[in-house]
Amino acid sequence: MESLHSLLEKNVLDQRRVWESREQLHLAVTTWTKVALRRSPGSDGVEQ
């Protein structure tokens, strides 16, 4: 299983995009994490 850091690096940071602000990068990481957690095995799909 890949580590969280390697998944973030591959799916968010390596998009060859220049982030205009730390806030944009934070939003991208947060959004990706929420989507990834909803799709994870064992997830019941219930948001907290």
C-alpha positions in Angstrom: 0.0 0.0 0.0 1.3 3.4 -0.9 1.9 6.0 1.8 -0.2 9.1 2.1 2.7 11.2 1.2 3.4 9.3 -2.1 -0.3 9.4 -3.0 -0.5 13.2 -2.4 2.7 13.7 -4.4 1.4 11.7 -7.3 -2.2 12.9 -7.4 -1.9 16.6 -6.2 1.6 17.9 -6.2 2.8 16.4 -9.5 0.0 18.0 -11.6 2.7 20.3 -13.0 0.5 23.2 -11.8 1.8 26.3 -10.2 -0.2 27.1 -7.1 -0.8 30.8 -6.8 -1.2 30.6 -3.0 -0.8 28.2 -0.1 -4.6 28.4 0.3 -5.1 27.0 -3.2 -2.7 24.1 -2.5 -4.4 23.5 0.9 -7.8 23.4 -0.8 -6.5 20.9 -3.5 -5.0 18.6 -0.8 -8.1 18.8 1.4 -10.4 18.1 -1.5 -8.3 15.2 -2.8 -8.1 13.7 0.7 -11.8 13.8 1.3 -12.5 12.1 -2.1 -9.8 9.5 -1.5 -11.2 8.7 2.0 -14.7 8.2 0.6 -13.4 5.7 -1.9 -11.1 3.8 0.5 -11.8 0.1 1.2 -13.7 -0.4 4.3 -15.3 3.0 4.1 -19.0 3.0 4.8 -19.5 6.2 2.9 -21.0 8.0 5.9 -19.6 11.4 6.4 -18.8 12.7 9.9 
